[in-house]
Amino acid sequence: MSDSDPWTIERISDALGSPGIRQVFLAQINKAPLYELANIAAKWQGIAERTLATAERIREAHTAEQAGRPVPGDWVDASDRLPHHRGAA
């Protein structure tokens, strides 16, 4: 699917990636009153666009790192904020 293809419920759902997030999106779309559908679809389209852009940045960073080049863009190392599990196998 190209960037010029129109956004549809299916395209938004596919772009979200995570089954759990897709479920939330579809539940909101299905439960919305008709007069709110455009607003809810626009909100989720924005989320889908940001998700795709983030995935592309990650792919670019991974490719650069694998090639031994500096990672493009501004990245913040937040690994110290991740929980560390002791005794993990």
C-alpha angles and dihedrals in degrees: 000000000000129000090251094059113107119259112253133173088259094049092049090048092049092048093054090067100190115094090216093053090045089054092053091048094049092046091053092047093047096047097043121109111246093251090059098048096093092051094047092046090050091050092051093043088059091049090049092049092051091046092053092046091051092048089052091050090051092050091050091048092048092049091049093047092048089052092049093247126132113273109255122239133017113310128178117213102225097162089117088065093059117099113254115215115212119215094020114157 
